[in-house]
Amino acid sequence: MAKEAGRLIEIVGRIIDTRRGQPSISPSSVATEAMLVLEAAWMQNPTEYPLVYIGCHLELRQIARTILRERFEPEEDADKITHPLFPELQWRYPIARPKTEEPQYVLLELLRREDWRFNVNRLRADAESRLKHADKLEGWGVSHFAEEDEPVL
């Protein structure tokens, strides 16, 4: 399946590259165009059907990842399911893994020391990265909007 996933990534990447100069681009429009490419390939060669199936599987997997991440990776969101004894914590966290492996979420009580450290480091790195990005965007905005009458911040 990795080879086919690579082909799907290549198709989507090519579509995005052709849209590089457009003022805006949406994942939905890219996906629609990719489906048209896959449909054309399937019409020419019906054995391409598995590629469509694999694309669907990848999308469902991504939907599952998103839901799992939203529910079990801490962010400031009141809708998250929290641990009954530690309400400020999630009741599941991802385990330590190489970036090439799919995340798996375990109950808080089942975290090993390496999983606990992995999550602490991941959260700190994410926070630092977001702050740096915010600082860069803020700097751009201050210089970009400096000529307007209203204060920027």
C-alpha positions as CSV (number, residue, x, y, z in Angstrom):
1,M,0.0,0.0,0.0
2,A,3.0,2.4,0.5
3,K,3.8,2.4,-3.2
4,E,0.2,3.3,-4.1
5,A,0.1,5.9,-1.3
6,G,3.2,7.4,-2.8
7,R,1.5,7.7,-6.2
8,L,-1.5,9.4,-4.5
9,I,0.9,11.9,-2.8
10,E,2.6,12.5,-6.1
11,I,-0.8,13.3,-7.8
12,V,-1.9,15.7,-5.1
13,G,1.6,17.3,-4.9
14,R,1.6,17.9,-8.7
15,I,-1.9,19.5,-8.5
16,I,-0.7,21.8,-5.6
17,D,2.4,22.7,-7.5
18,T,0.4,23.8,-10.6
19,R,-1.6,26.1,-8.3
20,R,1.4,27.7,-6.6
21,G,0.6,31.2,-8.1
22,Q,-3.1,31.2,-7.2
23,P,-4.1,33.6,-4.4
24,S,-5.9,30.8,-2.5
25,I,-6.2,27.1,-2.6
26,S,-8.3,24.7,-0.7
27,P,-7.8,21.0,0.2
28,S,-11.3,20.3,-1.2
29,S,-10.5,21.7,-4.6
30,V,-7.2,19.8,-4.7
31,A,-9.1,16.6,-3.7
32,T,-11.7,17.1,-6.3
33,E,-9.1,17.6,-9.0
34,A,-7.2,14.5,-7.8
35,M,-10.4,12.5,-8.0
36,L,-10.8,13.6,-11.7
37,V,-7.2,12.5,-12.4
38,L,-7.9,9.1,-10.7
39,E,-11.2,8.7,-12.6
40,A,-9.5,9.4,-15.9
41,A,-6.7,6.9,-15.1
42,W,-9.4,4.3,-14.1
43,M,-11.3,4.8,-17.4
44,Q,-8.1,4.2,-19.3
45,N,-7.1,1.2,-17.1
46,P,-9.7,-0.4,-14.8
47,T,-6.9,-2.0,-12.8
48,E,-6.4,1.5,-11.3
49,Y,-9.4,0.9,-9.1
50,P,-7.3,-0.1,-6.1
51,L,-5.7,3.3,-6.2
52,V,-9.1,4.9,-5.6
53,Y,-9.8,2.4,-2.8
54,I,-6.4,3.2,-1.2
55,G,-7.1,6.9,-1.5
56,C,-10.4,6.4,0.3
57,H,-8.7,4.3,3.0
58,L,-6.1,7.0,3.5
59,E,-8.7,9.6,3.9
60,L,-10.7,7.6,6.4
61,R,-7.4,7.0,8.3
62,Q,-6.8,10.7,8.3
63,I,-10.3,11.4,9.6
64,A,-9.7,8.9,12.4
65,R,-6.3,10.5,13.2
66,T,-7.9,13.9,13.3
67,I,-10.7,12.8,15.6
68,L,-8.2,10.9,17.8
69,R,-5.9,13.9,17.9
70,E,-8.7,16.3,18.8
71,R,-10.0,14.0,21.6
72,F,-6.7,12.8,23.0
73,E,-4.0,15.4,22.4
74,P,-4.3,18.3,24.8
75,E,-5.1,21.7,23.5
76,E,-7.2,24.4,25.0
77,D,-10.6,23.1,24.0
78,A,-13.5,22.6,26.4
79,D,-15.0,19.8,24.3
80,K,-12.2,17.4,25.0
81,I,-12.8,14.3,27.0
82,T,-10.7,14.6,30.1
83,H,-9.4,12.2,32.7
84,P,-11.9,11.8,35.7
85,L,-9.1,12.0,38.3
86,F,-7.0,14.7,36.5
87,P,-9.5,16.9,34.6
88,E,-6.7,19.1,33.2
89,L,-5.3,16.0,31.4
90,Q,-6.6,13.9,28.6
91,W,-7.5,10.3,29.3
92,R,-5.5,9.0,26.3
93,Y,-2.1,10.1,25.0
94,P,0.0,9.0,22.0
95,I,2.8,6.6,22.7
96,A,6.4,7.2,21.9
97,R,7.1,6.2,18.3
98,P,9.2,7.0,15.2
99,K,7.6,9.7,13.0
100,T,7.2,7.1,10.3
101,E,4.8,5.0,12.4
102,E,1.1,5.7,12.9
103,P,0.2,7.2,16.3
104,Q,-1.5,4.9,18.9
105,Y,-3.3,6.4,21.9
106,V,-3.2,4.7,25.3
107,L,-4.9,5.3,28.6
108,L,-3.1,7.8,30.8
109,E,-2.5,5.1,33.4
110,L,-0.8,2.9,30.7
111,L,1.8,5.5,29.7
112,R,5.3,4.3,30.1
113,R,8.1,6.7,31.2
114,E,9.2,7.1,27.6
115,D,5.6,7.8,26.5
116,W,5.3,10.4,29.2
117,R,8.6,12.1,28.3
118,F,7.7,11.9,24.6
119,N,4.4,13.8,25.2
120,V,5.9,16.4,27.4
121,N,8.7,17.1,24.9
122,R,6.2,17.1,22.0
123,L,3.9,19.6,23.7
124,R,6.8,21.9,24.6
125,A,8.2,21.8,21.1
126,D,4.8,22.5,19.6
127,A,4.3,25.4,21.9
128,E,7.7,26.9,21.1
129,S,7.2,26.4,17.4
130,R,3.8,28.1,17.6
131,L,5.2,31.0,19.5
132,K,8.0,31.5,17.0
133,H,5.5,31.4,14.2
134,A,3.2,33.9,16.0
135,D,6.2,36.2,16.5
136,K,7.2,36.1,12.8
137,L,3.6,36.6,11.7
138,E,3.2,39.5,14.2
139,G,6.4,41.1,12.8
140,W,5.1,40.8,9.3
141,G,1.7,42.3,10.2
142,V,3.3,45.2,12.1
143,S,5.4,46.1,9.1
144,H,2.7,45.4,6.5
145,F,-0.1,47.3,8.2
146,A,2.0,50.1,9.7
147,E,0.6,52.7,7.3
148,E,-3.0,52.3,8.4
149,D,-4.7,54.7,10.8
150,E,-5.5,52.2,13.6
151,P,-2.9,50.7,15.9
152,V,-1.9,47.2,14.8
153,L,-2.1,45.5,18.2
